[in-house]
């Protein structure tokens, strides 16, 4: 497949053409000419071209629970709303919930996301059909006992082998839920399997102070040191939340070259009792990306909103308006600060052809004093006109094929799950 983007503007204001073939950027330049035949030409006049955005932590199918159980305490929300509804979810529910999430992410510029949920094949099939990239985890836990753990461990091994049925845009990841829901023996198995097969590991860590206290009481160390003890602190591992990490833990995470995923909106909405320690993370050069978490606790999958809130929250918490400037925030948003996800944040030959065309000719984006600042502090996903993933146009002029069916089916599934939960 060949694609030629004509007359786009880079963030540095240069006007360029971009040649794409077989999912990769082949050339970028002001004087490029399109191939004579067999190429789709995309007129980008008036548009800014940027790398796509990366959502480092979400639970995609929880779009079905958007607005269901808002403004409730965490455990009340889980026990009285989320867990009862999830217990009724079928593979088909998760398929349509994931397609709805993909639809929303495409519309707001996300080209790659990392998911932790149930019914792996339903998620993988939805991602493959929608054209996005995703790291998809098979949740592993054994809080209900050895039988549960054995069953999910065997399923994890099986799914790892079955991922080859999907395109290369779908990648298998291990997803042990958290240190308080997975036994030490099971975590050690994940570490061994991950090392043997080179798979990434996606786990919640230090989201609440209670988690830290319980880890210290049960294991005699704080969560990051416990993960290190079981072999799960290394460059293949990324840690969601990380709100309650202390200085020694951050030193260890930096030393082990693991990655942190901050989820500012979800953490604020669920009132987890702290602010992600961005300044300490940045000072140590720790790998970092941003995630929305699930739509049940955000309630949006629009990363433009999350990055603005992350930047403002960090300025407020540090009492320093220079903390997390727009250009650094933008790099975080495109995955350029998290090598584990394989993104450079650059538009250059050899890079993945995962691109956005942005329409900045809008009231909210006027004037154009600083395009990057506008994108971080003023934009929402509505600025995204066109989304290209793996060299394929997924959205053009904000139109996505099949949108009405996805919205209809997902709404019906949500009503069945939440109307009587």
Secondary structure, 3 states (H helix, E strand, C coil): CEEEEEEEECCCCCEEEEEEECCEEEEEECCCCCCCCCCEEEECCCEEEEECEEEEEECHHHHHHCCCCCCCCHHHHHHHHHHHHHCCCCHHHHHHHHHHHHHHHHHCCEEEEEEEECCHHHHHHHHHHHCCEEEEEEEECCCCCHHHHHHHHHHHHHHHHHHHHCCCCEEEEEEECCCCCCCHHHHHHHHHHHHHHCCEEEEEECCCHHHHHHHHHHHCCCHHHHHHHCCCCCCCEEEEECCCCCHHHHHHHHHHCCEEEECHHHHHHCCCCCCCCHHHHHHCCCEEEECCCCHHHCCCCCHHHHHHHHHHHHHHHHCCCCCCCHHHHHHHHCCCCCHHHCCCCCCCCCCECCEEEEECCCHHHCCCCCHHHHHHHCCCHHHEEEEEECCEEEEECCECCCHHHHHHHHHHHHHHHHCCC
